[in-house]
């Protein structure tokens, strides 16, 4: 993931571990429908 | 976002919040705010970097702009103000700036927001307006 995201370009991918311990992909969110993703700053 | 969650879902929009911690930390934090199922952990902050999100300076945190002060007050009123406990989490970077993206089915970025200060994230009603603007069919 070296190329910065731009409007019109591909959304960033992220492989993450769910709370159930499963490996999932952020891209599965927008596979079939639009997605709104927020990147929050720190835990509070 | 929890109050507006159903409105996004009614419009067919998948909603997610990427947070800085591990799955356990994310579940704890997001569970406290009733949005556990929305939170995706990114402890290495890979997607934050990919999105080009910057970091605030210490000066910006200590001497908040009027806009940041207003956002802090709004967050506090909504029960979402930041706490010192959160800042102490291993993967928590208090200088991290927030961001948001609206993504079309298939993965093309329709709209992108990179926060200019730590509270610079559109409010839920503003996000709904943005969704309406880009995806009128979802209204």
N, CA and C atoms of all chains as a GROMACS GRO file, in nm:
protein
  549
    1UNK      N    1   0.084  -0.119   0.000
    1UNK     CA    2   0.000   0.000   0.000
    1UNK      C    3   0.088   0.125   0.000
    2UNK      N    4   0.146   0.156  -0.117
    2UNK     CA    5   0.238   0.269  -0.121
    2UNK      C    6   0.180   0.391  -0.192
    3UNK      N    7   0.081   0.366  -0.280
    3UNK     CA    8   0.024   0.476  -0.356
    3UNK      C    9  -0.087   0.543  -0.276
    4UNK      N   10  -0.080   0.676  -0.268
    4UNK     CA   11  -0.180   0.748  -0.189
    4UNK      C   12  -0.315   0.746  -0.260
    5UNK      N   13  -0.417   0.735  -0.181
    5UNK     CA   14  -0.554   0.727  -0.232
    5UNK      C   15  -0.598   0.863  -0.286
    6UNK      N   16  -0.666   0.862  -0.400
    6UNK     CA   17  -0.722   0.984  -0.458
    6UNK      C   18  -0.866   0.959  -0.500
    7UNK      N   19  -0.942   1.068  -0.516
    7UNK     CA   20  -1.078   1.055  -0.567
    7UNK      C   21  -1.072   1.002  -0.710
    8UNK      N   22  -1.153   0.903  -0.739
    8UNK     CA   23  -1.152   0.840  -0.870
    8UNK      C   24  -1.061   0.718  -0.877
    9UNK      N   25  -0.977   0.704  -0.777
    9UNK     CA   26  -0.887   0.589  -0.770
    9UNK      C   27  -0.941   0.482  -0.677
   10UNK      N   28  -0.865   0.376  -0.663
   10UNK     CA   29  -0.914   0.267  -0.576
   10UNK      C   30  -0.905   0.303  -0.427
   11UNK      N   31  -1.001   0.255  -0.353
   11UNK     CA   32  -1.001   0.276  -0.207
   11UNK      C   33  -0.890   0.190  -0.143
   12UNK      N   34  -0.842   0.231  -0.028
   12UNK     CA   35  -0.734   0.154   0.036
   12UNK      C   36  -0.782   0.017   0.084
   13UNK      N   37  -0.696  -0.080   0.071
   13UNK     CA   38  -0.727  -0.214   0.121
   13UNK      C   39  -0.671  -0.225   0.263
   14UNK      N   40  -0.732  -0.306   0.340
   14UNK     CA   41  -0.684  -0.333   0.475
   14UNK      C   42  -0.727  -0.474   0.512
   15UNK      N   43  -0.631  -0.557   0.547
   15UNK     CA   44  -0.664  -0.689   0.599
   15UNK      C   45  -0.661  -0.677   0.751
   16UNK      N   46  -0.772  -0.707   0.814
   16UNK     CA   47  -0.780  -0.688   0.959
   16UNK      C   48  -0.834  -0.814   1.026
   17UNK      N   49  -0.811  -0.819   1.155
   17UNK     CA   50  -0.861  -0.931   1.235
   17UNK      C   51  -0.988  -0.887   1.306
   18UNK      N   52  -1.095  -0.958   1.282
   18UNK     CA   53  -1.222  -0.923   1.347
   18UNK      C   54  -1.218  -0.963   1.494
   19UNK      N   55  -1.318  -0.915   1.568
   19UNK     CA   56  -1.323  -0.949   1.710
   19UNK      C   57  -1.342  -1.100   1.730
   20UNK      N   58  -1.389  -1.170   1.626
   20UNK     CA   59  -1.404  -1.316   1.634
   20UNK      C   60  -1.275  -1.388   1.595
   21UNK      N   61  -1.171  -1.309   1.562
   21UNK     CA   62  -1.043  -1.367   1.527
   21UNK      C   63  -1.028  -1.405   1.381
   22UNK      N   64  -1.123  -1.364   1.299
   22UNK     CA   65  -1.118  -1.397   1.156
   22UNK      C   66  -1.044  -1.287   1.078
   23UNK      N   67  -0.970  -1.329   0.975
   23UNK     CA   68  -0.905  -1.233   0.886
   23UNK      C   69  -1.009  -1.185   0.784
   24UNK      N   70  -1.024  -1.054   0.775
   24UNK     CA   71  -1.122  -0.998   0.682
   24UNK      C   72  -1.058  -0.886   0.601
   25UNK      N   73  -1.126  -0.848   0.493
   25UNK     CA   74  -1.076  -0.741   0.409
   25UNK      C   75  -1.172  -0.623   0.410
   26UNK      N   76  -1.114  -0.504   0.419
   26UNK     CA   77  -1.196  -0.382   0.415
   26UNK      C   78  -1.276  -0.378   0.285
   27UNK      N   79  -1.217  -0.425   0.175
   27UNK     CA   80  -1.283  -0.417   0.044
   27UNK      C   81  -1.412  -0.499   0.038
   28UNK      N   82  -1.431  -0.591   0.130
   28UNK     CA   83  -1.555  -0.668   0.128
   28UNK      C   84  -1.675  -0.578   0.158
   29UNK      N   85  -1.647  -0.463   0.222
   29UNK     CA   86  -1.754  -0.367   0.255
   29UNK      C   87  -1.821  -0.314   0.130
   30UNK      N   88  -1.738  -0.281   0.029
   30UNK     CA   89  -1.792  -0.217  -0.091
   30UNK      C   90  -1.797  -0.313  -0.210
   31UNK      N   91  -1.798  -0.440  -0.184
   31UNK     CA   92  -1.804  -0.538  -0.294
   31UNK      C   93  -1.934  -0.526  -0.372
   32UNK      N   94  -2.043  -0.506  -0.302
   32UNK     CA   95  -2.173  -0.505  -0.372
   32UNK      C   96  -2.255  -0.379  -0.347
   33UNK      N   97  -2.208  -0.293  -0.257
   33UNK     CA   98  -2.285  -0.170  -0.230
   33UNK      C   99  -2.189  -0.059  -0.189
   34UNK      N  100  -2.234   0.065  -0.193
   34UNK     CA  101  -2.145   0.174  -0.152
   34UNK      C  102  -2.112   0.166  -0.004
   35UNK      N  103  -2.000   0.224   0.031
   35UNK     CA  104  -1.959   0.221   0.172
   35UNK      C  105  -1.907   0.358   0.214
   36UNK      N  106  -1.938   0.394   0.336
   36UNK     CA  107  -1.883   0.514   0.396
   36UNK      C  108  -1.791   0.467   0.509
   37UNK      N  109  -1.664   0.503   0.497
   37UNK     CA  110  -1.566   0.458   0.596
   37UNK      C  111  -1.506   0.580   0.666
   38UNK      N  112  -1.504   0.575   0.798
   38UNK     CA  113  -1.445   0.682   0.877
   38UNK      C  114  -1.317   0.630   0.940
   39UNK      N  115  -1.212   0.710   0.937
   39UNK     CA  116  -1.088   0.675   1.006
   39UNK      C  117  -1.084   0.762   1.130
   40UNK      N  118  -1.100   0.700   1.244
   40UNK     CA  119  -1.105   0.776   1.369
   40UNK      C  120  -0.964   0.798   1.421
   41UNK      N  121  -0.948   0.900   1.504
   41UNK     CA  122  -0.813   0.929   1.550
   41UNK      C  123  -0.774   0.837   1.665
   42UNK      N  124  -0.789   0.870   1.787
   42UNK     CA  125  -0.742   0.774   1.888
   42UNK      C  126  -0.856   0.727   1.975
   43UNK      N  127  -0.829   0.626   2.051
   43UNK     CA  128  -0.931   0.573   2.140
   43UNK      C  129  -0.963   0.674   2.246
   44UNK      N  130  -1.087   0.691   2.274
   44UNK     CA  131  -1.121   0.785   2.382
   44UNK      C  132  -1.245   0.740   2.454
   45UNK      N  133  -2.238   0.865   1.544
   45UNK     CA  134  -2.286   0.793   1.427
   45UNK      C  135  -2.393   0.690   1.462
   46UNK      N  136  -2.390   0.647   1.589
   46UNK     CA  137  -2.482   0.537   1.622
   46UNK      C  138  -2.629   0.578   1.602
   47UNK      N  139  -2.659   0.708   1.625
   47UNK     CA  140  -2.798   0.752   1.608
   47UNK      C  141  -2.839   0.754   1.461
   48UNK      N  142  -2.743   0.778   1.374
   48UNK     CA  143  -2.772   0.792   1.230
   48UNK      C  144  -2.746   0.662   1.154
   49UNK      N  145  -2.698   0.563   1.224
   49UNK     CA  146  -2.658   0.438   1.158
   49UNK      C  147  -2.770   0.380   1.073
   50UNK      N  148  -2.891   0.377   1.127
   50UNK     CA  149  -3.002   0.315   1.054
   50UNK      C  150  -3.035   0.392   0.928
   51UNK      N  151  -3.011   0.525   0.929
   51UNK     CA  152  -3.041   0.604   0.809
   51UNK      C  153  -2.946   0.568   0.695
   52UNK      N  154  -2.818   0.546   0.730
   52UNK     CA  155  -2.723   0.504   0.627
   52UNK      C  156  -2.761   0.365   0.576
   53UNK      N  157  -2.795   0.278   0.668
   53UNK     CA  158  -2.828   0.140   0.629
   53UNK      C  159  -2.954   0.137   0.544
   54UNK      N  160  -3.050   0.222   0.578
   54UNK     CA  161  -3.174   0.229   0.500
   54UNK      C  162  -3.145   0.271   0.355
   55UNK      N  163  -3.040   0.351   0.339
   55UNK     CA  164  -3.002   0.397   0.205
   55UNK      C  165  -2.908   0.297   0.135
   56UNK      N  166  -2.884   0.184   0.199
   56UNK     CA  167  -2.801   0.081   0.136
   56UNK      C  168  -2.652   0.107   0.144
   57UNK      N  169  -2.612   0.192   0.238
   57UNK     CA  170  -2.471   0.227   0.254
   57UNK      C  171  -2.410   0.141   0.364
   58UNK      N  172  -2.300   0.073   0.332
   58UNK     CA  173  -2.226   0.002   0.437
   58UNK      C  174  -2.146   0.106   0.515
   59UNK      N  175  -2.144   0.094   0.645
   59UNK     CA  176  -2.080   0.193   0.731
   59UNK      C  177  -1.973   0.124   0.814
   60UNK      N  178  -1.856   0.188   0.825
   60UNK     CA  179  -1.750   0.129   0.907
   60UNK      C  180  -1.663   0.239   0.964
   61UNK      N  181  -1.605   0.213   1.080
   61UNK     CA  182  -1.511   0.304   1.144
   61UNK      C  183  -1.380   0.229   1.165
   62UNK      N  184  -1.275   0.276   1.101
   62UNK     CA  185  -1.143   0.217   1.123
   62UNK      C  186  -1.084   0.284   1.247
   63UNK      N  187  -1.033   0.203   1.338
   63UNK     CA  188  -0.973   0.256   1.461
   63UNK      C  189  -0.830   0.203   1.474
   64UNK      N  190  -0.754   0.270   1.558
   64UNK     CA  191  -0.610   0.244   1.559
   64UNK      C  192  -0.565   0.118   1.633
   65UNK      N  193  -0.651   0.061   1.712
   65UNK     CA  194  -0.605  -0.045   1.800
   65UNK      C  195  -0.616  -0.186   1.743
   66UNK      N  196  -0.590  -0.282   1.829
   66UNK     CA  197  -0.607  -0.423   1.795
   66UNK      C  198  -0.756  -0.457   1.797
   67UNK      N  199  -0.788  -0.578   1.755
   67UNK     CA  200  -0.929  -0.621   1.755
   67UNK      C  201  -0.988  -0.612   1.895
   68UNK      N  202  -0.910  -0.652   1.996
   68UNK     CA  203  -0.960  -0.648   2.134
   68UNK      C  204  -0.983  -0.504   2.181
   69UNK      N  205  -0.887  -0.418   2.150
   69UNK     CA  206  -0.900  -0.276   2.190
   69UNK      C  207  -1.017  -0.211   2.117
   70UNK      N  208  -1.030  -0.244   1.988
   70UNK     CA  209  -1.140  -0.187   1.910
   70UNK      C  210  -1.274  -0.233   1.964
   71UNK      N  211  -1.283  -0.361   1.998
   71UNK     CA  212  -1.410  -0.415   2.051
   71UNK      C  213  -1.445  -0.346   2.183
   72UNK      N  214  -1.344  -0.323   2.267
   72UNK     CA  215  -1.368  -0.259   2.397
   72UNK      C  216  -1.414  -0.115   2.378
   73UNK      N  217  -1.340  -0.042   2.296
   73UNK     CA  218  -1.370   0.100   2.274
   73UNK      C  219  -1.506   0.116   2.206
   74UNK      N  220  -1.526   0.041   2.098
   74UNK     CA  221  -1.648   0.059   2.020
   74UNK      C  222  -1.769   0.001   2.093
   75UNK      N  223  -1.747  -0.103   2.170
   75UNK     CA  224  -1.855  -0.159   2.250
   75UNK      C  225  -1.907  -0.058   2.350
   76UNK      N  226  -1.815   0.021   2.404
   76UNK     CA  227  -1.853   0.125   2.501
   76UNK      C  228  -1.945   0.228   2.437
   77UNK      N  229  -1.929   0.248   2.306
   77UNK     CA  230  -2.010   0.347   2.236
   77UNK      C  231  -2.124   0.283   2.157
   78UNK      N  232  -2.143   0.152   2.177
   78UNK     CA  233  -2.254   0.084   2.113
   78UNK      C  234  -2.239   0.064   1.963
   79UNK      N  235  -2.115   0.067   1.913
   79UNK     CA  236  -2.094   0.052   1.768
   79UNK      C  237  -1.989  -0.054   1.739
   80UNK      N  238  -1.984  -0.156   1.822
   80UNK     CA  239  -1.879  -0.258   1.810
   80UNK      C  240  -1.874  -0.319   1.670
   81UNK      N  241  -1.992  -0.344   1.614
   81UNK     CA  242  -1.995  -0.412   1.484
   81UNK      C  243  -1.945  -0.324   1.370
   82UNK      N  244  -1.934  -0.193   1.394
   82UNK     CA  245  -1.889  -0.102   1.288
   82UNK      C  246  -1.738  -0.087   1.285
   83UNK      N  247  -1.669  -0.122   1.393
   83UNK     CA  248  -1.528  -0.086   1.408
   83UNK      C  249  -1.434  -0.192   1.351
   84UNK      N  250  -1.338  -0.145   1.273
   84UNK     CA  251  -1.238  -0.233   1.212
   84UNK      C  252  -1.101  -0.190   1.263
   85UNK      N  253  -1.025  -0.283   1.317
   85UNK     CA  254  -0.896  -0.245   1.376
   85UNK      C  255  -0.783  -0.233   1.273
   86UNK      N  256  -0.702  -0.131   1.291
   86UNK     CA  257  -0.583  -0.114   1.206
   86UNK      C  258  -0.468  -0.069   1.296
   87UNK      N  259  -0.416  -0.162   1.378
   87UNK     CA  260  -0.312  -0.123   1.476
   87UNK      C  261  -0.183  -0.073   1.411
   88UNK      N  262  -0.154  -0.116   1.288
   88UNK     CA  263  -0.032  -0.068   1.221
   88UNK      C  264  -0.057   0.061   1.142
   89UNK      N  265  -0.182   0.104   1.140
   89UNK     CA  266  -0.222   0.229   1.073
   89UNK      C  267  -0.189   0.230   0.923
   90UNK      N  268  -0.191   0.113   0.862
   90UNK     CA  269  -0.160   0.103   0.718
   90UNK      C  270  -0.260   0.183   0.635
   91UNK      N  271  -0.389   0.167   0.668
   91UNK     CA  272  -0.489   0.236   0.586
   91UNK      C  273  -0.487   0.387   0.612
   92UNK      N  274  -0.447   0.428   0.732
   92UNK     CA  275  -0.435   0.572   0.762
   92UNK      C  276  -0.328   0.632   0.671
   93UNK      N  277  -0.217   0.559   0.658
   93UNK     CA  278  -0.108   0.609   0.572
   93UNK      C  279  -0.150   0.607   0.425
   94UNK      N  280  -0.218   0.499   0.386
   94UNK     CA  281  -0.261   0.489   0.246
   94UNK      C  282  -0.356   0.602   0.210
   95UNK      N  283  -0.434   0.643   0.306
   95UNK     CA  284  -0.530   0.751   0.281
   95UNK      C  285  -0.461   0.888   0.283
   96UNK      N  286  -0.338   0.889   0.329
   96UNK     CA  287  -0.263   1.016   0.334
   96UNK      C  288  -0.303   1.103   0.451
   97UNK      N  289  -0.349   1.041   0.558
   97UNK     CA  290  -0.389   1.119   0.675
   97UNK      C  291  -0.266   1.165   0.752
   98UNK      N  292  -0.266   1.291   0.788
   98UNK     CA  293  -0.150   1.348   0.856
   98UNK      C  294  -0.158   1.338   1.006
   99UNK      N  295  -0.067   1.410   1.071
   99UNK     CA  296  -0.063   1.414   1.218
   99UNK      C  297  -0.065   1.559   1.262
  100UNK      N  298  -0.133   1.583   1.371
  100UNK     CA  299  -0.138   1.718   1.428
  100UNK      C  300  -0.008   1.746   1.503
  101UNK      N  301   0.016   1.873   1.530
  101UNK     CA  302   0.131   1.909   1.612
  101UNK      C  303   0.085   1.921   1.759
  102UNK      N  304   0.181   1.918   1.848
  102UNK     CA  305   0.149   1.935   1.991
  102UNK      C  306   0.083   2.072   2.013
  103UNK      N  307   0.133   2.171   1.942
  103UNK     CA  308   0.077   2.306   1.955
  103UNK      C  309  -0.072   2.307   1.916
  104UNK      N  310  -0.105   2.233   1.808
  104UNK     CA  311  -0.246   2.230   1.764
  104UNK      C  312  -0.336   2.163   1.868
  105UNK      N  313  -0.279   2.064   1.938
  105UNK     CA  314  -0.359   1.996   2.041
  105UNK      C  315  -0.378   2.085   2.164
  106UNK      N  316  -0.270   2.154   2.201
  106UNK     CA  317  -0.275   2.236   2.323
  106UNK      C  318  -0.350   2.367   2.303
  107UNK      N  319  -0.335   2.424   2.185
  107UNK     CA  320  -0.400   2.554   2.158
  107UNK      C  321  -0.501   2.533   2.045
  108UNK      N  322  -0.614   2.476   2.082
  108UNK     CA  323  -0.714   2.436   1.982
  108UNK      C  324  -0.774   2.556   1.910
  109UNK      N  325  -0.798   2.538   1.782
  109UNK     CA  326  -0.864   2.642   1.703
  109UNK      C  327  -1.011   2.649   1.746
  110UNK      N  328  -1.080   2.759   1.713
  110UNK     CA  329  -1.224   2.768   1.748
  110UNK      C  330  -1.304   2.651   1.691
  111UNK      N  331  -1.271   2.609   1.570
  111UNK     CA  332  -1.344   2.497   1.508
  111UNK      C  333  -1.321   2.368   1.586
  112UNK      N  334  -1.196   2.344   1.625
  112UNK     CA  335  -1.166   2.224   1.702
  112UNK      C  336  -1.236   2.228   1.839
  113UNK      N  337  -1.236   2.347   1.901
  113UNK     CA  338  -1.305   2.360   2.031
  113UNK      C  339  -1.454   2.327   2.016
  114UNK      N  340  -1.513   2.375   1.907
  114UNK     CA  341  -1.655   2.349   1.885
  114UNK      C  342  -1.678   2.199   1.863
  115UNK      N  343  -1.591   2.135   1.787
  115UNK     CA  344  -1.607   1.992   1.762
  115UNK      C  345  -1.587   1.910   1.891
  116UNK      N  346  -1.493   1.953   1.973
  116UNK     CA  347  -1.473   1.884   2.102
  116UNK      C  348  -1.599   1.894   2.188
  117UNK      N  349  -1.660   2.013   2.189
  117UNK     CA  350  -1.782   2.033   2.268
  117UNK      C  351  -1.896   1.947   2.215
  118UNK      N  352  -1.907   1.939   2.082
  118UNK     CA  353  -2.013   1.857   2.021
  118UNK      C  354  -1.993   1.709   2.053
  119UNK      N  355  -1.867   1.666   2.046
  119UNK     CA  356  -1.837   1.526   2.075
  119UNK      C  357  -1.868   1.494   2.221
  120UNK      N  358  -1.832   1.587   2.309
  120UNK     CA  359  -1.858   1.567   2.452
  120UNK      C  360  -2.007   1.556   2.478
  121UNK      N  361  -2.082   1.644   2.413
  121UNK     CA  362  -2.228   1.643   2.429
  121UNK      C  363  -2.287   1.510   2.380
  122UNK      N  364  -2.225   1.453   2.278
  122UNK     CA  365  -2.274   1.325   2.224
  122UNK      C  366  -2.218   1.206   2.301
  123UNK      N  367  -2.140   1.233   2.405
  123UNK     CA  368  -2.084   1.125   2.486
  123UNK      C  369  -1.965   1.057   2.422
  124UNK      N  370  -1.899   1.126   2.330
  124UNK     CA  371  -1.788   1.064   2.256
  124UNK      C  372  -1.657   1.139   2.274
  125UNK      N  373  -1.641   1.210   2.382
  125UNK     CA  374  -1.518   1.286   2.398
  125UNK      C  375  -1.401   1.192   2.427
  126UNK      N  376  -1.282   1.233   2.389
  126UNK     CA  377  -1.163   1.152   2.410
  126UNK      C  378  -1.122   1.154   2.556
  127UNK      N  379  -1.070   1.040   2.598
  127UNK     CA  380  -1.028   1.030   2.738
  127UNK      C  381  -0.881   0.989   2.744
  128UNK      N  382  -0.818   1.024   2.855
  128UNK     CA  383  -0.675   0.996   2.871
  128UNK      C  384  -0.647   0.847   2.861
  129UNK      N  385  -0.740   0.767   2.910
  129UNK     CA  386  -0.724   0.621   2.904
  129UNK      C  387  -0.701   0.575   2.760
  130UNK      N  388  -0.776   0.635   2.668
  130UNK     CA  389  -0.762   0.600   2.527
  130UNK      C  390  -0.627   0.638   2.472
  131UNK      N  391  -0.579   0.754   2.513
  131UNK     CA  392  -0.450   0.801   2.462
  131UNK      C  393  -0.336   0.710   2.507
  132UNK      N  394  -0.357   0.637   2.615
  132UNK     CA  395  -0.252   0.549   2.668
  132UNK      C  396  -0.247   0.413   2.601
  133UNK      N  397  -0.345   0.382   2.519
  133UNK     CA  398  -0.346   0.252   2.451
  133UNK      C  399  -0.219   0.239   2.367
  134UNK      N  400  -0.168   0.118   2.360
  134UNK     CA  401  -0.042   0.093   2.292
  134UNK      C  402  -0.042   0.147   2.148
  135UNK      N  403  -0.152   0.126   2.077
  135UNK     CA  404  -0.154   0.162   1.935
  135UNK      C  405  -0.216   0.298   1.911
  136UNK      N  406  -0.243   0.372   2.017
  136UNK     CA  407  -0.313   0.498   2.002
  136UNK      C  408  -0.216   0.613   1.980
  137UNK      N  409  -0.236   0.685   1.874
  137UNK     CA  410  -0.155   0.802   1.842
  137UNK      C  411  -0.245   0.924   1.855
  138UNK      N  412  -0.224   1.002   1.959
  138UNK     CA  413  -0.314   1.115   1.983
  138UNK      C  414  -0.298   1.225   1.878
  139UNK      N  415  -0.190   1.218   1.802
  139UNK     CA  416  -0.166   1.320   1.699
  139UNK      C  417  -0.228   1.281   1.564
  140UNK      N  418  -0.278   1.159   1.555
  140UNK     CA  419  -0.334   1.112   1.430
  140UNK      C  420  -0.454   1.197   1.388
  141UNK      N  421  -0.458   1.237   1.262
  141UNK     CA  422  -0.572   1.312   1.211
  141UNK      C  423  -0.673   1.213   1.151
  142UNK      N  424  -0.801   1.248   1.160
  142UNK     CA  425  -0.906   1.158   1.109
  142UNK      C  426  -0.930   1.176   0.960
  143UNK      N  427  -1.013   1.090   0.905
  143UNK     CA  428  -1.047   1.101   0.764
  143UNK      C  429  -1.175   1.024   0.734
  144UNK      N  430  -1.220   1.037   0.611
  144UNK     CA  431  -1.341   0.966   0.570
  144UNK      C  432  -1.339   0.948   0.420
  145UNK      N  433  -1.406   0.844   0.373
  145UNK     CA  434  -1.417   0.821   0.229
  145UNK      C  435  -1.550   0.757   0.198
  146UNK      N  436  -1.608   0.801   0.086
  146UNK     CA  437  -1.726   0.735   0.032
  146UNK      C  438  -1.679   0.655  -0.088
  147UNK      N  439  -1.711   0.526  -0.086
  147UNK     CA  440  -1.657   0.435  -0.187
  147UNK      C  441  -1.773   0.371  -0.264
  148UNK      N  442  -1.760   0.372  -0.396
  148UNK     CA  443  -1.864   0.312  -0.482
  148UNK      C  444  -1.852   0.160  -0.479
  149UNK      N  445  -1.959   0.091  -0.513
  149UNK     CA  446  -1.948  -0.055  -0.524
  149UNK      C  447  -1.836  -0.090  -0.622
  150UNK      N  448  -1.748  -0.177  -0.582
  150UNK     CA  449  -1.632  -0.211  -0.666
  150UNK      C  450  -1.504  -0.147  -0.617
  151UNK      N  451  -1.515  -0.034  -0.544
  151UNK     CA  452  -1.395   0.019  -0.480
  151UNK      C  453  -1.342   0.153  -0.528
  152UNK      N  454  -1.414   0.225  -0.613
  152UNK     CA  455  -1.367   0.357  -0.656
  152UNK      C  456  -1.404   0.462  -0.552
  153UNK      N  457  -1.306   0.545  -0.516
  153UNK     CA  458  -1.332   0.651  -0.417
  153UNK      C  459  -1.412   0.763  -0.483
  154UNK      N  460  -1.528   0.792  -0.427
  154UNK     CA  461  -1.614   0.898  -0.480
  154UNK      C  462  -1.585   1.031  -0.412
  155UNK      N  463  -1.557   1.022  -0.286
  155UNK     CA  464  -1.536   1.143  -0.203
  155UNK      C  465  -1.436   1.108  -0.095
  156UNK      N  466  -1.350   1.204  -0.067
  156UNK     CA  467  -1.242   1.179   0.028
  156UNK      C  468  -1.224   1.302   0.117
  157UNK      N  469  -1.210   1.279   0.243
  157UNK     CA  470  -1.188   1.390   0.336
  157UNK      C  471  -1.067   1.356   0.422
  158UNK      N  472  -0.968   1.444   0.421
  158UNK     CA  473  -0.853   1.430   0.509
  158UNK      C  474  -0.862   1.540   0.614
  159UNK      N  475  -0.874   1.502   0.739
  159UNK     CA  476  -0.890   1.598   0.846
  159UNK      C  477  -0.770   1.692   0.856
  160UNK      N  478  -0.802   1.822   0.878
  160UNK     CA  479  -0.695   1.922   0.893
  160UNK      C  480  -0.662   1.946   1.040
  161UNK      N  481  -0.751   1.903   1.128
  161UNK     CA  482  -0.721   1.904   1.271
  161UNK      C  483  -0.787   1.782   1.334
  162UNK      N  484  -0.760   1.759   1.460
  162UNK     CA  485  -0.802   1.632   1.520
  162UNK      C  486  -0.954   1.614   1.529
  163UNK      N  487  -1.028   1.723   1.520
  163UNK     CA  488  -1.174   1.711   1.525
  163UNK      C  489  -1.238   1.732   1.389
  164UNK      N  490  -1.157   1.732   1.286
  164UNK     CA  491  -1.206   1.766   1.152
  164UNK      C  492  -1.261   1.643   1.080
  165UNK      N  493  -1.379   1.603   1.123
  165UNK     CA  494  -1.451   1.492   1.060
  165UNK      C  495  -1.596   1.540   1.046
  166UNK      N  496  -1.654   1.532   0.927
  166UNK     CA  497  -1.792   1.579   0.912
  166UNK      C  498  -1.886   1.511   1.011
  167UNK      N  499  -1.986   1.588   1.054
  167UNK     CA  500  -2.087   1.533   1.145
  167UNK      C  501  -2.178   1.437   1.068
  168UNK      N  502  -2.247   1.348   1.138
  168UNK     CA  503  -2.334   1.251   1.071
  168UNK      C  504  -2.432   1.312   0.972
  169UNK      N  505  -2.494   1.425   1.009
  169UNK     CA  506  -2.589   1.488   0.915
  169UNK      C  507  -2.517   1.540   0.791
  170UNK      N  508  -2.396   1.590   0.811
  170UNK     CA  509  -2.317   1.637   0.696
  170UNK      C  510  -2.279   1.518   0.606
  171UNK      N  511  -2.247   1.406   0.668
  171UNK     CA  512  -2.213   1.286   0.591
  171UNK      C  513  -2.334   1.236   0.511
  172UNK      N  514  -2.451   1.246   0.571
  172UNK     CA  515  -2.572   1.206   0.499
  172UNK      C  516  -2.593   1.294   0.376
  173UNK      N  517  -2.567   1.424   0.392
  173UNK     CA  518  -2.578   1.517   0.277
  173UNK      C  519  -2.480   1.479   0.167
  174UNK      N  520  -2.360   1.443   0.207
  174UNK     CA  521  -2.258   1.404   0.110
  174UNK      C  522  -2.303   1.278   0.035
  175UNK      N  523  -2.356   1.182   0.109
  175UNK     CA  524  -2.407   1.059   0.048
  175UNK      C  525  -2.518   1.092  -0.052
  176UNK      N  526  -2.609   1.181  -0.011
  176UNK     CA  527  -2.719   1.220  -0.101
  176UNK      C  528  -2.665   1.284  -0.228
  177UNK      N  529  -2.559   1.364  -0.214
  177UNK     CA  530  -2.500   1.432  -0.329
  177UNK      C  531  -2.435   1.338  -0.429
  178UNK      N  532  -2.369   1.237  -0.377
  178UNK     CA  533  -2.297   1.145  -0.466
  178UNK      C  534  -2.380   1.026  -0.509
  179UNK      N  535  -2.474   0.988  -0.426
  179UNK     CA  536  -2.552   0.867  -0.455
  179UNK      C  537  -2.700   0.901  -0.442
  180UNK      N  538  -2.752   0.988  -0.533
  180UNK     CA  539  -2.892   1.030  -0.519
  180UNK      C  540  -2.989   0.913  -0.522
  181UNK      N  541  -2.952   0.806  -0.591
  181UNK     CA  542  -3.042   0.690  -0.600
  181UNK      C  543  -3.061   0.624  -0.465
  182UNK      N  544  -2.966   0.652  -0.374
  182UNK     CA  545  -2.977   0.588  -0.242
  182UNK      C  546  -3.066   0.667  -0.149
  183UNK      N  547  -3.112   0.788  -0.193
  183UNK     CA  548  -3.192   0.875  -0.105
  183UNK      C  549  -3.334   0.824  -0.096
   0.00000   0.00000   0.00000
